[in-house]
């Protein structure tokens, strides 16, 4: 077994070292091509019966000279059989562990990188040098072909004929005609754009404000608002106290409406809306009524059934308001007023009054004999004044802020 055995793979033909030969089963594994071969000449003389050592290999039959079994080699295959059966075993693909294939020497990676880099740079330089030729020969013809295809598209007709009329596709206008109908397509189903108009509104003079809204949305009235045709616009005038609407104008045309609201119906063109206010001319009369379970009498200027202007109202409990009124609300003047504070102490006030509270100079007396006379701001003692405390019989005169004494 010391002699070298030659690999049966014709493409390999390597000499097999005895260390790779298994004499028990008569096979060897080529360390170069990794194929496994069987050769009966390699069997040990004492071997009669044998089995493959791999758990995944097929079991070989017992070799007996009298059994008629024959072992033949055909290429890379070993044929074992008798008169009745022939079995083929390809030892080139068994599951026995194979020796690693000898590694081939690696190429120099630096030379490979240099080779590829030089090739890529050469290709780029070639393209740049020959770019005019490439563009004129390949790219420009493609671009020209696409442009020719676009030019060849026929523009759609702007109108077409029916049996007795011409229909404009853009405006959908219909004109009668005696021409024969064409095969043009019907008008586009896309709705025509909605027309819009500019709407401007303002107050002539002063003494009030004017607002407008479309579908609940306020518009500025500066002339930059574009309103869809057919919309309704509601204008609301807010006159200053003592004033009312004199007239509405629509594109310099005076309207008969004199209320505080005006609705422009079905907008169809550019529109300018204006309103003008006038000072009311109240009448002087007497009004009576009941408020907070107290009877009252008012004498003075009245407009639209309400105290408006100068007047005085007196209540049955001797309180009175004398001053300026707007739409039934006392705005400013002098009053005599009484009530009970949060601590249950009754009070009475005589003095200047504005916006529902003591404002200006006035005097308030409490039922516990305390009193204050001086400046008031929004119902609070604020400014110069004098306070008398009946419990301590002391007087404080000087500067007050938020009903607190600050000193002289």
HUDAWO-V670508 format. One record per residue. N is the residue number from 1. RES is the residue in three letters. SS is DSSP state (H for helix, E for strand, C for the rest). PHI is phi as a letter, one per 30 degrees, with the letter a starting at -180 (NA if undefined). Layout:
((N & RES & SS & PHI) (N & RES & SS & PHI))
This chain:
((1 & UNK & C & NA) (2 & UNK & C & d) (3 & UNK & C & d) (4 & UNK & C & d) (5 & UNK & E & c) (6 & UNK & E & d) (7 & UNK & C & d) (8 & UNK & C & d) (9 & UNK & C & d) (10 & UNK & C & d) (11 & UNK & C & d) (12 & UNK & C & c) (13 & UNK & C & i) (14 & UNK & C & d) (15 & UNK & E & d) (16 & UNK & E & c) (17 & UNK & C & d) (18 & UNK & H & e) (19 & UNK & H & d) (20 & UNK & H & c) (21 & UNK & E & c) (22 & UNK & E & c) (23 & UNK & C & d) (24 & UNK & C & d) (25 & UNK & C & c) (26 & UNK & C & i) (27 & UNK & E & b) (28 & UNK & E & b) (29 & UNK & E & c) (30 & UNK & C & d) (31 & UNK & C & d) (32 & UNK & C & c) (33 & UNK & C & c) (34 & UNK & C & i) (35 & UNK & C & c) (36 & UNK & E & c) (37 & UNK & E & b) (38 & UNK & E & c) (39 & UNK & C & b) (40 & UNK & H & d) (41 & UNK & H & d) (42 & UNK & H & d) (43 & UNK & C & d) (44 & UNK & C & d) (45 & UNK & C & e) (46 & UNK & C & d) (47 & UNK & C & d) (48 & UNK & C & c) (49 & UNK & C & c) (50 & UNK & C & a) (51 & UNK & C & b) (52 & UNK & C & d) (53 & UNK & C & d) (54 & UNK & C & d) (55 & UNK & C & d) (56 & UNK & C & c) (57 & UNK & C & d) (58 & UNK & C & d) (59 & UNK & C & d) (60 & UNK & C & d) (61 & UNK & C & d) (62 & UNK & C & d) (63 & UNK & C & c) (64 & UNK & C & b) (65 & UNK & C & d) (66 & UNK & C & c) (67 & UNK & C & d) (68 & UNK & C & i) (69 & UNK & C & d) (70 & UNK & E & b) (71 & UNK & E & b) (72 & UNK & E & b) (73 & UNK & E & c) (74 & UNK & E & b) (75 & UNK & C & i) (76 & UNK & C & d) (77 & UNK & E & c) (78 & UNK & E & c) (79 & UNK & E & c) (80 & UNK & E & b) (81 & UNK & E & a) (82 & UNK & C & b) (83 & UNK & C & d) (84 & UNK & C & c) (85 & UNK & C & b) (86 & UNK & E & b) (87 & UNK & E & c) (88 & UNK & E & c) (89 & UNK & E & b) (90 & UNK & E & c) (91 & UNK & H & d) (92 & UNK & H & d) (93 & UNK & H & b) (94 & UNK & C & d) (95 & UNK & C & c) (96 & UNK & C & d) (97 & UNK & C & d) (98 & UNK & C & c) (99 & UNK & C & d) (100 & UNK & C & d) (101 & UNK & C & d) (102 & UNK & C & e) (103 & UNK & C & d) (104 & UNK & C & d) (105 & UNK & C & d) (106 & UNK & C & d) (107 & UNK & C & d) (108 & UNK & C & d) (109 & UNK & H & d) (110 & UNK & H & d) (111 & UNK & H & d) (112 & UNK & H & d) (113 & UNK & H & d) (114 & UNK & H & d) (115 & UNK & H & d) (116 & UNK & H & d) (117 & UNK & H & d) (118 & UNK & H & d) (119 & UNK & H & d) (120 & UNK & H & d) (121 & UNK & H & d) (122 & UNK & H & d) (123 & UNK & H & d) (124 & UNK & H & d) (125 & UNK & H & d) (126 & UNK & H & d) (127 & UNK & H & d) (128 & UNK & H & d) (129 & UNK & H & d) (130 & UNK & C & c) (131 & UNK & H & e) (132 & UNK & H & e) (133 & UNK & H & d) (134 & UNK & H & d) (135 & UNK & H & d) (136 & UNK & H & d) (137 & UNK & H & d) (138 & UNK & H & b) (139 & UNK & H & d) (140 & UNK & H & e) (141 & UNK & H & e) (142 & UNK & H & d) (143 & UNK & H & d) (144 & UNK & H & d) (145 & UNK & H & d) (146 & UNK & H & d) (147 & UNK & H & d) (148 & UNK & H & d) (149 & UNK & H & d) (150 & UNK & H & d) (151 & UNK & H & d) (152 & UNK & C & d) (153 & UNK & C & d) (154 & UNK & C & d) (155 & UNK & C & d) (156 & UNK & C & d) (157 & UNK & C & d) (158 & UNK & C & d) (159 & UNK & E & a) (160 & UNK & E & b) (161 & UNK & E & c) (162 & UNK & C & c) (163 & UNK & C & d) (164 & UNK & C & b) (165 & UNK & E & a) (166 & UNK & E & c) (167 & UNK & E & c) (168 & UNK & E & d) (169 & UNK & C & d) (170 & UNK & C & d) (171 & UNK & C & c) (172 & UNK & C & i) (173 & UNK & C & d) (174 & UNK & E & c) (175 & UNK & E & b) (176 & UNK & E & d) (177 & UNK & C & a) (178 & UNK & C & c) (179 & UNK & C & d) (180 & UNK & C & d) (181 & UNK & C & d) (182 & UNK & C & c) (183 & UNK & C & c) (184 & UNK & C & d) (185 & UNK & C & d) (186 & UNK & C & d) (187 & UNK & C & e) (188 & UNK & C & d) (189 & UNK & C & d) (190 & UNK & C & d) (191 & UNK & C & d) (192 & UNK & C & d) (193 & UNK & C & d) (194 & UNK & C & d) (195 & UNK & C & d) (196 & UNK & E & b) (197 & UNK & E & b) (198 & UNK & E & d) (199 & UNK & E & b) (200 & UNK & E & b) (201 & UNK & E & b) (202 & UNK & E & a) (203 & UNK & E & c) (204 & UNK & E & d) (205 & UNK & C & i) (206 & UNK & C & b) (207 & UNK & C & i) (208 & UNK & E & l) (209 & UNK & E & b) (210 & UNK & E & b) (211 & UNK & E & b) (212 & UNK & E & b) (213 & UNK & E & b) (214 & UNK & E & b) (215 & UNK & C & h) (216 & UNK & C & i) (217 & UNK & E & c) (218 & UNK & E & d) (219 & UNK & E & c) (220 & UNK & C & d) (221 & UNK & C & i) (222 & UNK & E & d) (223 & UNK & E & j) (224 & UNK & E & c) (225 & UNK & E & d) (226 & UNK & E & c) (227 & UNK & E & c) (228 & UNK & E & d) (229 & UNK & C & d) (230 & UNK & C & j) (231 & UNK & C & d) (232 & UNK & C & c) (233 & UNK & E & c) (234 & UNK & E & c) (235 & UNK & E & c) (236 & UNK & E & b) (237 & UNK & E & c) (238 & UNK & E & b) (239 & UNK & E & d) (240 & UNK & C & d) (241 & UNK & C & e) (242 & UNK & C & i) (243 & UNK & E & b) (244 & UNK & E & b) (245 & UNK & E & d) (246 & UNK & E & d) (247 & UNK & E & a) (248 & UNK & E & c) (249 & UNK & E & b) (250 & UNK & E & b) (251 & UNK & C & h) (252 & UNK & C & i) (253 & UNK & E & c) (254 & UNK & E & d) (255 & UNK & C & c) (256 & UNK & C & d) (257 & UNK & C & d) (258 & UNK & C & b) (259 & UNK & C & d) (260 & UNK & C & d) (261 & UNK & E & b) (262 & UNK & E & b) (263 & UNK & E & c) (264 & UNK & E & d) (265 & UNK & C & c) (266 & UNK & C & h) (267 & UNK & C & e) (268 & UNK & C & b) (269 & UNK & C & a) (270 & UNK & C & d) (271 & UNK & E & b) (272 & UNK & E & b) (273 & UNK & E & c) (274 & UNK & E & b) (275 & UNK & E & b) (276 & UNK & E & b) (277 & UNK & E & c) (278 & UNK & E & b) (279 & UNK & E & d) (280 & UNK & C & d) (281 & UNK & C & c) (282 & UNK & C & d) (283 & UNK & E & c) (284 & UNK & E & c) (285 & UNK & E & a) (286 & UNK & E & c) (287 & UNK & E & b) (288 & UNK & E & b) (289 & UNK & E & l) (290 & UNK & E & b) (291 & UNK & E & b) (292 & UNK & C & h) (293 & UNK & C & i) (294 & UNK & E & b) (295 & UNK & E & d) (296 & UNK & E & b) (297 & UNK & E & b) (298 & UNK & E & c) (299 & UNK & E & b) (300 & UNK & E & l) (301 & UNK & E & d) (302 & UNK & E & b) (303 & UNK & E & b) (304 & UNK & C & h) (305 & UNK & C & i) (306 & UNK & E & b) (307 & UNK & E & d) (308 & UNK & E & a) (309 & UNK & E & j) (310 & UNK & E & d) (311 & UNK & E & a) (312 & UNK & E & b) (313 & UNK & E & c) (314 & UNK & E & b) (315 & UNK & E & c) (316 & UNK & C & d) (317 & UNK & C & c) (318 & UNK & C & i) (319 & UNK & C & d) (320 & UNK & E & a) (321 & UNK & E & b) (322 & UNK & E & b) (323 & UNK & E & l) (324 & UNK & E & c) (325 & UNK & E & b) (326 & UNK & E & b) (327 & UNK & C & h) (328 & UNK & C & i) (329 & UNK & E & c) (330 & UNK & E & d) (331 & UNK & E & c) (332 & UNK & E & a) (333 & UNK & E & l) (334 & UNK & E & c) (335 & UNK & E & b) (336 & UNK & E & b) (337 & UNK & E & b) (338 & UNK & E & b) (339 & UNK & E & a) (340 & UNK & E & b) (341 & UNK & C & d) (342 & UNK & C & d) (343 & UNK & C & c) (344 & UNK & C & i) (345 & UNK & C & c) (346 & UNK & E & d) (347 & UNK & E & b) (348 & UNK & E & b) (349 & UNK & E & b) (350 & UNK & E & b) (351 & UNK & E & l) (352 & UNK & E & d) (353 & UNK & E & b) (354 & UNK & E & a) (355 & UNK & C & h) (356 & UNK & C & i) (357 & UNK & E & b) (358 & UNK & E & d) (359 & UNK & E & b) (360 & UNK & E & j) (361 & UNK & E & c) (362 & UNK & E & a) (363 & UNK & E & b) (364 & UNK & E & b) (365 & UNK & E & c) (366 & UNK & E & c) (367 & UNK & C & d) (368 & UNK & C & d) (369 & UNK & C & i) (370 & UNK & C & d) (371 & UNK & E & a) (372 & UNK & E & b) (373 & UNK & E & b) (374 & UNK & E & l) (375 & UNK & E & d) (376 & UNK & E & b) (377 & UNK & E & b) (378 & UNK & C & h) (379 & UNK & C & i) (380 & UNK & E & c) (381 & UNK & E & d) (382 & UNK & E & a) (383 & UNK & E & k) (384 & UNK & E & d) (385 & UNK & E & a) (386 & UNK & E & b) (387 & UNK & E & b) (388 & UNK & E & c) (389 & UNK & E & c) (390 & UNK & C & d) (391 & UNK & C & d) (392 & UNK & C & c) (393 & UNK & C & h) (394 & UNK & E & b) (395 & UNK & E & b) (396 & UNK & E & c) (397 & UNK & E & b) (398 & UNK & E & l) (399 & UNK & E & c) (400 & UNK & E & b) (401 & UNK & E & b) (402 & UNK & C & h) (403 & UNK & C & i) (404 & UNK & E & c) (405 & UNK & E & d) (406 & UNK & E & c) (407 & UNK & E & j) (408 & UNK & C & d))
